[in-house]
Amino acid sequence: MNHSMYSADRRTHLKIVVIGLLCATLVAAVGIFARIGNLDLGTAPLVKAGQPTALSGRLPPIR
């Protein structure tokens, strides 16, 4: 087992690169396939500052 990047052999460097690529691929796949259901941010009612407000309803599910 190599405990330093300076004294690590070629195989250890290859393992680190492969694990990094797998993690980056996993993060990219989650980002591509994540979906937010029917969320429309452009039509939300505006609220004036200083007035008390009550909100009701449900947030859209994140799939």
VEXZA-719397 format. One record per atom (N, C-alpha, C): residue number from 1; residue in one letter; chain; atom name; x, y, z. Coordinates in pm, 1 decimal. Example, Ala and Ser with C-alpha at 12.3 -4.5 7.8 and 13.67 -1.06 7.14 Angstrom:
<nodes>
NODE / filum / dopa / drenkol / dotor / x / y / z
NODE / 1 / A / A / N / 1319.0 / -569.0 / 780.0
NODE / 1 / A / A / CA / 1230.0 / -450.0 / 780.0
NODE / 1 / A / A / C / 1320.0 / -330.0 / 780.0
NODE / 2 / S / A / N / 1285.0 / -225.0 / 708.0
NODE / 2 / S / A / CA / 1367.0 / -106.0 / 714.0
NODE / 2 / S / A / C / 1290.0 / 3.0 / 787.0
</nodes>
This chain:
<nodes>
NODE / filum / dopa / drenkol / dotor / x / y / z
NODE / 1 / M / A / N / 84.9 / -116.6 / 0.0
NODE / 1 / M / A / CA / 0.0 / 0.0 / 0.0
NODE / 1 / M / A / C / 90.0 / 123.6 / 0.0
NODE / 2 / N / A / N / 60.6 / 215.4 / -89.1
NODE / 2 / N / A / CA / 135.3 / 339.8 / -98.2
NODE / 2 / N / A / C / 57.8 / 450.2 / -27.4
NODE / 3 / H / A / N / 124.7 / 517.5 / 64.3
NODE / 3 / H / A / CA / 56.9 / 621.0 / 141.7
NODE / 3 / H / A / C / 88.6 / 761.4 / 92.3
NODE / 4 / S / A / N / 167.0 / 773.8 / -11.3
NODE / 4 / S / A / CA / 203.2 / 904.3 / -63.4
NODE / 4 / S / A / C / 185.5 / 904.3 / -214.6
NODE / 5 / M / A / N / 137.4 / 1015.4 / -268.7
NODE / 5 / M / A / CA / 121.3 / 1025.3 / -414.1
NODE / 5 / M / A / C / 257.0 / 1031.1 / -483.8
NODE / 6 / Y / A / N / 359.2 / 1077.9 / -412.9
NODE / 6 / Y / A / CA / 492.0 / 1089.4 / -473.9
NODE / 6 / Y / A / C / 558.6 / 953.4 / -492.1
NODE / 7 / S / A / N / 534.9 / 862.5 / -397.6
NODE / 7 / S / A / CA / 599.6 / 731.7 / -407.6
NODE / 7 / S / A / C / 506.0 / 624.9 / -463.0
NODE / 8 / A / A / N / 385.2 / 662.4 / -503.4
NODE / 8 / A / A / CA / 289.3 / 564.7 / -554.7
NODE / 8 / A / A / C / 333.9 / 513.6 / -691.0
NODE / 9 / D / A / N / 304.7 / 387.0 / -715.3
NODE / 9 / D / A / CA / 341.9 / 329.0 / -843.9
NODE / 9 / D / A / C / 234.0 / 356.3 / -948.2
NODE / 10 / R / A / N / 257.9 / 309.1 / -1067.7
NODE / 10 / R / A / CA / 169.1 / 335.8 / -1180.2
NODE / 10 / R / A / C / 29.9 / 277.4 / -1157.5
NODE / 11 / R / A / N / 23.3 / 160.7 / -1097.5
NODE / 11 / R / A / CA / -105.5 / 95.5 / -1074.8
NODE / 11 / R / A / C / -192.3 / 177.0 / -978.5
NODE / 12 / T / A / N / -132.6 / 233.2 / -875.0
NODE / 12 / T / A / CA / -207.8 / 314.9 / -779.3
NODE / 12 / T / A / C / -261.9 / 441.1 / -845.6
NODE / 13 / H / A / N / -182.4 / 505.3 / -929.0
NODE / 13 / H / A / CA / -230.3 / 623.0 / -1001.8
NODE / 13 / H / A / C / -346.2 / 586.1 / -1094.0
NODE / 14 / L / A / N / -336.6 / 471.8 / -1158.7
NODE / 14 / L / A / CA / -443.0 / 427.6 / -1248.8
NODE / 14 / L / A / C / -572.4 / 403.0 / -1171.5
NODE / 15 / K / A / N / -562.6 / 343.6 / -1053.6
NODE / 15 / K / A / CA / -681.4 / 320.4 / -971.5
NODE / 15 / K / A / C / -749.1 / 453.2 / -934.7
NODE / 16 / I / A / N / -669.6 / 551.8 / -898.1
NODE / 16 / I / A / CA / -724.8 / 681.5 / -859.4
NODE / 16 / I / A / C / -794.7 / 747.6 / -978.1
NODE / 17 / V / A / N / -735.5 / 740.9 / -1094.9
NODE / 17 / V / A / CA / -795.3 / 800.0 / -1214.5
NODE / 17 / V / A / C / -925.0 / 728.9 / -1249.9
NODE / 18 / V / A / N / -926.8 / 596.8 / -1244.0
NODE / 18 / V / A / CA / -1047.7 / 520.6 / -1278.6
NODE / 18 / V / A / C / -1160.7 / 552.0 / -1180.8
NODE / 19 / I / A / N / -1132.3 / 557.0 / -1051.8
NODE / 19 / I / A / CA / -1236.3 / 588.2 / -953.3
NODE / 19 / I / A / C / -1287.4 / 730.8 / -972.4
NODE / 20 / G / A / N / -1198.8 / 824.3 / -1004.1
NODE / 20 / G / A / CA / -1241.8 / 961.3 / -1031.4
NODE / 20 / G / A / C / -1333.1 / 970.5 / -1152.2
NODE / 21 / L / A / N / -1299.1 / 897.7 / -1258.6
NODE / 21 / L / A / CA / -1384.1 / 897.2 / -1378.1
NODE / 21 / L / A / C / -1520.3 / 833.3 / -1350.7
NODE / 22 / L / A / N / -1521.8 / 726.0 / -1272.5
NODE / 22 / L / A / CA / -1649.6 / 662.8 / -1238.6
NODE / 22 / L / A / C / -1738.1 / 756.2 / -1156.3
NODE / 23 / C / A / N / -1678.7 / 825.3 / -1061.0
NODE / 23 / C / A / CA / -1757.1 / 919.4 / -979.6
NODE / 23 / C / A / C / -1808.8 / 1035.9 / -1063.5
NODE / 24 / A / A / N / -1727.3 / 1088.1 / -1153.2
NODE / 24 / A / A / CA / -1771.1 / 1197.6 / -1240.0
NODE / 24 / A / A / C / -1883.6 / 1151.6 / -1332.5
NODE / 25 / T / A / N / -1874.8 / 1029.4 / -1382.9
NODE / 25 / T / A / CA / -1979.8 / 974.7 / -1468.2
NODE / 25 / T / A / C / -2109.4 / 957.0 / -1390.4
NODE / 26 / L / A / N / -2099.4 / 911.3 / -1266.9
NODE / 26 / L / A / CA / -2218.1 / 894.3 / -1183.6
NODE / 26 / L / A / C / -2286.1 / 1028.0 / -1155.1
NODE / 27 / V / A / N / -2209.2 / 1129.6 / -1122.4
NODE / 27 / V / A / CA / -2266.2 / 1262.6 / -1096.4
NODE / 27 / V / A / C / -2330.9 / 1319.4 / -1222.0
NODE / 28 / A / A / N / -2266.9 / 1300.6 / -1337.5
NODE / 28 / A / A / CA / -2324.7 / 1348.8 / -1463.1
NODE / 28 / A / A / C / -2454.3 / 1275.7 / -1495.2
NODE / 29 / A / A / N / -2459.6 / 1144.8 / -1473.0
NODE / 29 / A / A / CA / -2580.6 / 1067.8 / -1501.1
NODE / 29 / A / A / C / -2695.6 / 1110.5 / -1410.9
NODE / 30 / V / A / N / -2667.9 / 1133.7 / -1283.7
NODE / 30 / V / A / CA / -2772.6 / 1180.2 / -1192.4
NODE / 30 / V / A / C / -2823.0 / 1317.1 / -1237.0
NODE / 31 / G / A / N / -2734.4 / 1403.9 / -1279.9
NODE / 31 / G / A / CA / -2775.0 / 1535.9 / -1327.0
NODE / 31 / G / A / C / -2857.7 / 1531.0 / -1453.5
NODE / 32 / I / A / N / -2826.4 / 1438.3 / -1542.0
NODE / 32 / I / A / CA / -2901.5 / 1427.1 / -1667.2
NODE / 32 / I / A / C / -3040.6 / 1370.6 / -1642.9
NODE / 33 / F / A / N / -3051.4 / 1269.1 / -1557.7
NODE / 33 / F / A / CA / -3178.3 / 1200.0 / -1540.4
NODE / 33 / F / A / C / -3265.8 / 1256.0 / -1429.0
NODE / 34 / A / A / N / -3219.7 / 1356.1 / -1355.8
NODE / 34 / A / A / CA / -3303.0 / 1417.8 / -1251.9
NODE / 34 / A / A / C / -3407.6 / 1505.4 / -1319.2
NODE / 35 / R / A / N / -3528.9 / 1493.9 / -1272.8
NODE / 35 / R / A / CA / -3638.5 / 1572.0 / -1331.8
NODE / 35 / R / A / C / -3719.5 / 1638.1 / -1220.1
NODE / 36 / I / A / N / -3770.3 / 1755.6 / -1248.5
NODE / 36 / I / A / CA / -3860.0 / 1824.3 / -1157.4
NODE / 36 / I / A / C / -3994.9 / 1830.9 / -1227.4
NODE / 37 / G / A / N / -4097.7 / 1779.9 / -1163.1
NODE / 37 / G / A / CA / -4228.6 / 1770.1 / -1226.4
NODE / 37 / G / A / C / -4305.5 / 1901.0 / -1227.8
NODE / 38 / N / A / N / -4345.6 / 1945.3 / -1343.3
NODE / 38 / N / A / CA / -4437.1 / 2058.2 / -1366.2
NODE / 38 / N / A / C / -4413.0 / 2178.0 / -1274.9
NODE / 39 / L / A / N / -4293.0 / 2222.5 / -1265.7
NODE / 39 / L / A / CA / -4260.3 / 2338.5 / -1184.1
NODE / 39 / L / A / C / -4252.6 / 2460.3 / -1274.7
NODE / 40 / D / A / N / -4339.7 / 2558.2 / -1251.3
NODE / 40 / D / A / CA / -4341.8 / 2678.7 / -1332.7
NODE / 40 / D / A / C / -4306.7 / 2796.2 / -1243.3
NODE / 41 / L / A / N / -4183.3 / 2844.2 / -1254.2
NODE / 41 / L / A / CA / -4137.9 / 2953.2 / -1169.1
NODE / 41 / L / A / C / -4178.7 / 3090.4 / -1221.8
NODE / 42 / G / A / N / -4226.5 / 3098.7 / -1345.2
NODE / 42 / G / A / CA / -4258.0 / 3227.3 / -1405.0
NODE / 42 / G / A / C / -4394.5 / 3282.1 / -1369.9
NODE / 43 / T / A / N / -4483.2 / 3202.3 / -1313.6
NODE / 43 / T / A / CA / -4620.1 / 3248.4 / -1288.5
NODE / 43 / T / A / C / -4652.5 / 3259.1 / -1139.5
NODE / 44 / A / A / N / -4552.6 / 3258.3 / -1053.3
NODE / 44 / A / A / CA / -4578.6 / 3269.7 / -910.0
NODE / 44 / A / A / C / -4628.5 / 3410.9 / -878.8
NODE / 45 / P / A / N / -4728.0 / 3423.9 / -789.4
NODE / 45 / P / A / CA / -4778.3 / 3556.8 / -755.2
NODE / 45 / P / A / C / -4673.2 / 3636.3 / -678.4
NODE / 46 / L / A / N / -4668.9 / 3765.1 / -703.5
NODE / 46 / L / A / CA / -4574.8 / 3851.7 / -634.2
NODE / 46 / L / A / C / -4634.0 / 3895.6 / -501.2
NODE / 47 / V / A / N / -4548.3 / 3910.5 / -401.9
NODE / 47 / V / A / CA / -4591.0 / 3950.5 / -268.3
NODE / 47 / V / A / C / -4514.5 / 4076.9 / -230.9
NODE / 48 / K / A / N / -4586.9 / 4177.6 / -182.4
NODE / 48 / K / A / CA / -4521.2 / 4300.4 / -140.3
NODE / 48 / K / A / C / -4452.5 / 4278.7 / -6.0
NODE / 49 / A / A / N / -4339.0 / 4341.4 / 11.1
NODE / 49 / A / A / CA / -4263.3 / 4328.5 / 135.4
NODE / 49 / A / A / C / -4337.5 / 4397.3 / 248.5
NODE / 50 / G / A / N / -4333.9 / 4338.7 / 366.7
NODE / 50 / G / A / CA / -4392.2 / 4400.8 / 483.8
NODE / 50 / G / A / C / -4529.9 / 4350.6 / 519.0
NODE / 51 / Q / A / N / -4597.1 / 4280.7 / 431.1
NODE / 51 / Q / A / CA / -4729.4 / 4230.4 / 461.1
NODE / 51 / Q / A / C / -4720.9 / 4082.2 / 497.8
NODE / 52 / P / A / N / -4795.9 / 4038.4 / 598.9
NODE / 52 / P / A / CA / -4796.1 / 3896.5 / 633.1
NODE / 52 / P / A / C / -4859.5 / 3815.0 / 520.4
NODE / 53 / T / A / N / -4806.6 / 3696.5 / 500.0
NODE / 53 / T / A / CA / -4851.1 / 3612.9 / 388.9
NODE / 53 / T / A / C / -4869.1 / 3469.8 / 436.3
NODE / 54 / A / A / N / -4967.3 / 3402.2 / 382.1
NODE / 54 / A / A / CA / -4988.6 / 3260.0 / 409.3
NODE / 54 / A / A / C / -4983.0 / 3185.4 / 276.6
NODE / 55 / L / A / N / -4906.6 / 3079.9 / 273.8
NODE / 55 / L / A / CA / -4895.8 / 2998.4 / 153.6
NODE / 55 / L / A / C / -4958.0 / 2862.9 / 179.6
NODE / 56 / S / A / N / -5020.4 / 2807.6 / 77.7
NODE / 56 / S / A / CA / -5078.2 / 2673.9 / 90.5
NODE / 56 / S / A / C / -5050.1 / 2597.0 / -37.9
NODE / 57 / G / A / N / -5069.1 / 2468.8 / -28.2
NODE / 57 / G / A / CA / -5046.4 / 2385.1 / -145.6
NODE / 57 / G / A / C / -4931.4 / 2289.4 / -122.2
NODE / 58 / R / A / N / -4897.1 / 2216.5 / -228.0
NODE / 58 / R / A / CA / -4789.9 / 2118.1 / -219.6
NODE / 58 / R / A / C / -4680.4 / 2151.8 / -318.8
NODE / 59 / L / A / N / -4560.7 / 2116.8 / -282.2
NODE / 59 / L / A / CA / -4449.4 / 2130.7 / -375.9
NODE / 59 / L / A / C / -4454.4 / 2017.3 / -477.8
NODE / 60 / P / A / N / -4410.2 / 2041.6 / -600.7
NODE / 60 / P / A / CA / -4411.8 / 1934.6 / -699.5
NODE / 60 / P / A / C / -4309.7 / 1827.1 / -663.1
NODE / 61 / P / A / N / -4340.6 / 1701.8 / -694.4
NODE / 61 / P / A / CA / -4247.0 / 1593.5 / -662.1
NODE / 61 / P / A / C / -4121.4 / 1600.2 / -748.6
NODE / 62 / I / A / N / -4009.7 / 1566.5 / -689.7
NODE / 62 / I / A / CA / -3883.7 / 1559.9 / -763.1
NODE / 62 / I / A / C / -3854.6 / 1413.4 / -790.8
NODE / 63 / R / A / N / -3846.0 / 1378.8 / -919.2
NODE / 63 / R / A / CA / -3822.8 / 1238.2 / -956.5
NODE / 63 / R / A / C / -3682.8 / 1218.5 / -1001.5
</nodes>
